[in-house]
Amino acid sequence: TIIEVMIVLVIAAVILLIVFLAVPALQRNSRNTQKKNIAADLAAAVSEFTSNNNGTAPTVGSSATAGTNAESIFKLINANGIIKTVEVKTCVSGYLSICTDFDTGADDVAYILLKAKCTNNVAIAGSDNKQFAVAYRIENATPVTCLASGL
């Protein structure tokens, strides 16, 4: 009977270990999905903003933080910490035209990259002034993910 109790305790410990390892990964995946949805909403808002302003994109260097009364495109920022800030930048050509001037940002920042497009999930410098991309960082990952682009 002591052996049976030990076996049950070992099985319970293995189950608890699996649960404690799986829960953080599930939470991280949930947050990354929320970021992807916010980036898609930002791309739609930038398209709407551009069409409502005679083809003029948001200005470079503008940014907004959750809770501020900034332009309508920034009102999509949620206050729960998934995305706290949106920054507008111009995509500067770097090595192989990959936009790298924003890769040092935090996990809770989304970027609207003007003159950029998404190719294979990477922001690439574009030639059209009306092109833009929305990029964000997947939690605990160095490369920024380029989700949506538009004209």
LINFENTA-V109282 format. One record per pair of residues at least 24 apart in sequence whose C-alpha atoms are under 10 Angstrom apart, sorted by the first residue. I is the first residue (numbers start at 0). J is the second residue. If there is no record, write none. Layout:
BEGIN
((I:J) (I:J))
END
This chain:
BEGIN
((27:137) (27:138) (27:139) (28:137) (28:138) (30:80) (30:81) (30:82) (30:137) (30:138) (31:81) (31:106) (31:135) (31:136) (31:137) (31:138) (32:81) (32:137) (33:81) (33:82) (34:81) (34:82) (34:106) (34:107) (34:108) (34:109) (34:134) (34:135) (34:136) (34:137) (34:138) (34:146) (35:109) (35:133) (35:134) (35:135) (35:136) (35:137) (35:144) (35:145) (35:146) (35:147) (36:146) (37:75) (37:76) (37:77) (37:81) (37:82) (37:109) (37:133) (37:135) (38:75) (38:76) (38:82) (38:85) (38:109) (38:110) (38:111) (38:132) (38:133) (38:134) (38:135) (38:144) (38:145) (38:146) (38:147) (39:133) (39:134) (39:146) (39:147) (39:148) (40:72) (40:75) (40:76) (40:133) (40:147) (41:72) (41:73) (41:74) (41:75) (41:76) (41:85) (41:109) (41:110) (41:111) (41:132) (41:133) (41:134) (41:147) (42:72) (42:111) (42:131) (42:132) (42:133) (42:134) (42:146) (42:147) (42:148) (42:149) (43:72) (43:133) (43:147) (43:148) (43:149) (44:71) (44:72) (44:73) (44:74) (44:75) (45:71) (45:72) (45:73) (45:111) (45:131) (45:132) (45:133) (45:148) (45:149) (45:150) (46:72) (46:129) (46:130) (46:131) (46:148) (46:149) (46:150) (47:71) (47:72) (48:72) (49:129) (49:150) (50:150) (54:128) (54:129) (54:150) (55:128) (55:129) (56:87) (56:111) (56:113) (56:128) (56:129) (56:130) (56:131) (57:87) (57:88) (57:111) (57:113) (58:86) (58:87) (58:88) (58:89) (58:113) (59:86) (59:87) (59:88) (59:89) (59:111) (59:112) (59:113) (60:86) (60:87) (60:88) (60:89) (61:85) (61:86) (61:87) (61:88) (61:111) (62:86) (62:87) (62:88) (62:109) (62:110) (62:111) (63:87) (64:108) (76:108) (76:109) (80:106) (80:107) (80:108) (81:106) (81:107) (81:108) (81:109) (81:138) (82:106) (82:107) (82:108) (82:109) (82:135) (82:136) (83:107) (83:108) (83:109) (84:108) (84:109) (84:110) (85:109) (85:110) (85:111) (85:133) (85:134) (85:135) (86:110) (86:111) (86:112) (86:133) (87:111) (87:112) (87:113) (87:131) (87:133) (88:112) (88:113) (88:114) (88:115) (88:131) (89:113) (89:114) (89:115) (89:124) (89:128) (89:131) (90:114) (90:115) (90:116) (90:122) (90:123) (90:124) (90:125) (90:131) (90:132) (91:115) (91:123) (91:124) (91:125) (92:122) (92:123) (92:124) (92:125) (93:123) (93:124) (95:123) (95:124) (96:122) (96:123) (96:124) (96:125) (97:121) (97:122) (97:123) (97:124) (97:125) (98:122) (98:123) (98:124) (98:125) (98:143) (99:123) (99:124) (99:142) (99:143) (101:134) (101:135) (101:142) (101:143) (102:134) (102:135) (102:136) (102:141) (102:142) (102:143) (102:144) (103:136) (103:141) (103:142) (103:143) (104:135) (104:136) (104:141) (104:143) (105:135) (105:136) (105:137) (105:138) (105:139) (105:141) (105:143) (106:135) (106:136) (106:137) (106:138) (106:139) (106:140) (106:141) (106:143) (107:135) (107:136) (107:137) (107:138) (108:134) (108:135) (108:136) (109:133) (109:134) (109:135) (109:136) (109:143) (109:144) (109:145) (110:134) (110:135) (110:136) (110:143) (110:145) (111:135) (111:145) (111:147) (111:148) (112:145) (112:148) (113:148) (113:149) (114:150) (115:145) (115:148) (115:149) (115:150) (116:145) (116:146) (116:147) (116:148) (116:149) (116:150) (117:144) (117:145) (117:146) (117:147) (117:148) (117:149) (118:145) (118:146) (118:147) (118:148) (119:144) (119:145) (119:146) (120:144) (120:145) (120:146) (120:147) (121:145) (121:146) (122:146) (122:147) (122:148))
END
